[in-house]
Amino acid sequence: MFKRLATLMRGFLGLFVSGLEKANPRALIEAEKENLRHQIGRFNDSLANHAAFVERLMRQVKNLESKDRELAAKATAHLKVGNRKAAGQYALKLKTVREQLEENREQLEAAEQTFKKLVKSRDVSVREAQAKIEKLKRMLSEAEMLEAQAELQEMAHSMITEIGGSGDTLNRVEDYLAERRDQAAGRARVAGSSIDTAQVELLEAEQEALADQALSEFAAAYGLDMPAPEAVAEAPAAAAAPAKDMGPAASENES
């Protein structure tokens, strides 16, 4: 019974976590990036330990090579002076050193190859993980962009359906404004028909009389003669006569 209940609780918890993951993909990507950095750090620590082991092997190989040369020189020197016993002891030590040297060289070569493989494996894994993360980021950006486009299209469709439908708010506003415009036009027409044109003509005559009076006062103040209305009408003809005398007839009289 308790086992079934625990299984059910794990199922609910899994569904809850899955829902959170779906709702927060960007947070998952950032978490994976942080996890990748943590794994790279741990791998580099192990790789550093392996590199230290390689360095120790290299140092041992160099020490054994130096000891090999030393023992070979001593064995050769004792052999030349006829000290066979001492030469034999040095030769035996030299054999042991060379066995150790050969073994260390093999270990060093294997360790170097392992180090290179580990570095290559790390680089390949990191590149693959980074490529996957970048792909997920692009997919997330594309999904967000498509969701935004879909939302805008749905909004546009909703606006067209609501605004373009019959009996909507905009149509009612248009009817109200048309009614107000018609009423204003009717009021203006009624007001225009009630204007007294005789009163307007009287005001216009008064303005002309006042203008003539002001002109007379101006001419008297400056000592100018006021032409009669008939003279004003004849003035253009009098001014045009001298222009006619300067025509071809005047040229014939002068010749």
Sequence and secondary structure as in RCSB ss.txt:
>XXXX:A:sequence
MFKRLATLMRGFLGLFVSGLEKANPRALIEAEKENLRHQIGRFNDSLANHAAFVERLMRQVKNLESKDRELAAKA
TAHLKVGNRKAAGQYALKLKTVREQLEENREQLEAAEQTFKKLVKSRDVSVREAQAKIEKLKRMLSEAEMLEAQA
ELQEMAHSMITEIGGSGDTLNRVEDYLAERRDQAAGRARVAGSSIDTAQVELLEAEQEALADQALSEFAAAYGLD
MPAPEAVAEAPAAAAAPAKDMGPAASENES
>XXXX:A:secstr
 HHHHHHHHHHHHHHHHHHHHHH HHHHHHHHHHHHHHHHHHHHHHHHHHHHHHHHHHHHHHHHHHHHHHHHHHH
HHHHHTT HHHHHHHHHHHHHHHHHHHHHHHHHHHHHHHHHHHHHHHHHHHHHHHHHHHHHHHHHHHHHHHHHHH
HHHHHHHHHHHHHSSTT HHHHHHHHHHHHHHHHHHHHHHHHHT  HHHHHHHHHHHHHHHHHHHHHHHHHTT  
   HHHHHHHHHHHHHHHHHTSHHHHHHH 
